[in-house]
Amino acid sequence: MTITRQCELLELSRSTAYYQPKPRDASQDEMLMRLLDELHTDHPAMGSRQLRDQLHRKSHNVNRKRVQRLMRVMGLECVYPHGNTSAPHLQHRKFPYHLRGWEY
């Protein structure tokens, strides 16, 4: 039976039958993770783009998605102010706006 017919019966695209995953070099990932850990420890506010740029300066050609994946595996997040930064404190006094509804 042809590959085309087999894929039709399984309701798969033909490209799935020909796909062969590329083996990932674990030693290079470990080396990049060590470098990312050092950079993140020194500069915790750097995100994936800045870390990628720092790795480029150290002659490591990696793209941002790989840096993001390694950061996710390592559990690294950049430090930045998250949402809800303008919520008022519950104990602070709220002053009334006396000019509301007043026409001049």
N, C-alpha and C positions, 0 to 999 in steps of 0.2 A: 504494500500500500504506500502511496506517495506521501511525502511530508505534507503537501498541500491538503490532501484528503484527511490525513490524521488531524491536522489543525482544524479543519472544518468540523469534524466530528466532535472534537473537544471544545469547539467554539473559542479557539485561541487565535491570535494573529500569528502569521508565519514567522515574524521576526522573533517571537518568543522561542520558537524551536531552535533558532540559530544562535541565540544569545549565549555567550560564554563569559561569566564574570571574570574580571581581571583580579589576580591575586594582589592583596594589599601588603605592602612592605611594613611589617610591624616594627622593625628596628628604627626606621625613619620616623614613624609615628611617635615612638617613645622618645626619640631625640627632640622632635618638635614639641612634644608635651613638656619635656624638661625645660626647654627654652621658654615656652609660653608661661610656665610656672614661675620662672625667674623674672620674666618681664612683668607678669601680673603682680607679683609680690612687690616689685619696685614701683610700679605705676598702676594701682588698682582702678583708676578711672579710665584706663584705656579700653576701648571696645575692640571688636574684631577687626575693624578697618585699620586702626592705629597699630594694633599688634601685627597685622599683616605687613604694614609699612616698615615696622621695626625689623621684622624677619627679612624683608627684602634688603634692608640696609646691611644685614649680617650675611648676605649672599645666600639666603634660603628662598627659593622660588616656590611659594605656596599661594593658593588663592584664598579668598575670604571665606568661601564655603567650607573649606577644609579647616581653617582656623575656627570657624563657628562650631563645626562638628567636634573638634578636639576640645574646645572650651566646654561644650555640652557634656562630653564624656567625663571631663575632669570636674565638672560642677562649678566652673568659674563664671562669674558675672561681674560686669564692670559696676563700679559704685557711682550712682548718680541719684539726684532727687527724683523719687517716684511720684506718682499722681497724688492728688488731694493735698497739695502743698499750701493752698490758699484757704483751707477750711479754718474757721475761727476756733479759738480755744474756748472750751465750755465755760471757764470761769471768768473770761473777759467780759467787761460791761459793753452792752450794745447801746449806742447813742441814737436817739430818734432823729429822723430827718424832718425838721420843722417847716421846710419850704415846699414840701410835696402838696400839690393841689393849690398852691398860692399863685395867682396870676398877677402880672405887672403890666 
